[in-house]
């Protein structure tokens, strides 16, 4: 005897089926052991060298901040006349699912190639229970990219 979909639901119980549907988001939101381990490693590494370090601040005229910020280009995109540039690197610590990496940004002054500051962050992505949702992620510290570093190094002369 063939059962249609409704007969099947009655067989396992409509209440059980609804309870499973309601639990799915809860299950999807739970951290897996691999996520917990990598998140702890992200926090550990972040405590060692994560964050922004400024070695020199630079005061520039307000007209240099046309969009409210200084527009820095990466070293390979910067023109010879650009006074400042940044370099970035991404180093995988663990590849796969989940994965973990370090982001490292450095801002330099071209005339003397002096390192003005650097920002280091760590991130984890993935390791979730399979499903139709996006991978979860975790990053430490929250604000340590090139734009955050730029805001700490360059200030306006009023």
N, C-alpha and C positions, 0 to 999 in steps of 0.2 A: 504494500500500500504506500503510495506517495503522499507526502505531506507538503502542503504549501507553506509559505513563510509564516503565516499567521498560526497555523497548526503547530509549527516548530516552536514559536514563541510561547504558545500555551503549554507546550511540553516542558520547557525549562522554567516556565513561570514568568509572567509579565513583570512582576515585581522584581524578580532577580535580574532580568534584562535591564530594566530601568535603573536599578541600583548599580549595575556594571557601567552603564552609560554615564551616570553621575560621578562614578569613581575615576573614570578615565582621565579627566583633567588633573585630579589629585595625583594619580600615579605618574602622569607625564611631568609634573612639577617637582617630583622627588629627585634629589641628587643621588647619583649612582656612586658606588665606592671609588671608581676611577676618577670621577669628578671631584669627590671630596679630597682624595689624595693629591691631585694636581692643583686644586685650589689652595691647599695648604702649602704646597711647594711655591706657587705664585706669591703667596703672602710672605713666605720665608725669604725668597730671593728679593722681593720688593723691600723688605726690611734691611737687607744688606746694602743694596746700591740703587734702589728705585727712587724716582723723584727727579727734581730739577736742581742742578748746581749751576750757579752763576759765578763766573770768574771775573767778569768786568761788565759794568753797565755802560751804556752809550746814550748820551743825550743828543737828540736830533731835532731840527726845526719842525714845527707842527705841520708845515706843508708836505713833509715827507710821508705823513700818515693820511694819504688821500682817502682811503676807505675806512679810516678809523684804526688802521693797523699798517705796519710796514710790510710791503709785499716782498718777501724774500724768495729767491729761487734756489733750486737745488744746484749743486756745484756743476753738474753736467748741463744744466739749462741756463745758468747765469752767463751774462756777457762779461767780457774783460773789464768793462767800465763799472760793473756792479761792485759796490764797496763791500758787501756782505753776502754770504751764501750759507747754505746748510748742506749737511750730509746726513743720510739716514741709512740704517741697516736693520735687517730683520733676521734674527738667528733662531732657527727652530731648536728647541730643547727636546721636544718629543713630537714626532710626526704620526699621523694616523687619526684615529677617532677614539679618544680625545687627542687634541694636539695642544702644544704649549710653545710659546715663543717669547723672545725678548725684542723690544723695539728700542732703538738707540738713535737719538737725534743730536747733532752737534752744529753749532753756529760759529762761523769763522769770520774774521775781518781779513779781506783779501790782501791789503797792502803789506801786512807782516805775517799772514797766515796764523794769527793768534786765535786760539780757541776761547770764545767768549762765554760759552756755557754749553751744558749738555743735559739731556733729559732721557731717562731710562724708565721703561715700563715693562711689565710682564703680563701675558694674557694666556687664558685657556679657552678653547672652544670645543664643543662636542662632548661625546661620552654619554649622550642622552639615551633614554629608552626609545627604540625606533618608533616612529609614528609620523603623522603628516605635519608636524610642527617644525619650526626652525630650531637649529642647534642653540643651546644655551651658551653663554660665555661669561667669563669673569676676568676683570682687569684690575691691576694695582700699579701705581696709584691712579685715581680717576683722571687727573689732569696732568699729563706729562707728554704732550705731543709737541710738534715744532711750533705751533701757534701759541701754546702756553709758554714755551721757552722764550719765544720772541717777545711776548708781552712783559716778561721779567727782565730781559736784557735791555730793550730799547724803550726810552721814555721821551716824552715831548718836552721841548723847551718852550715855555709860555711867553 
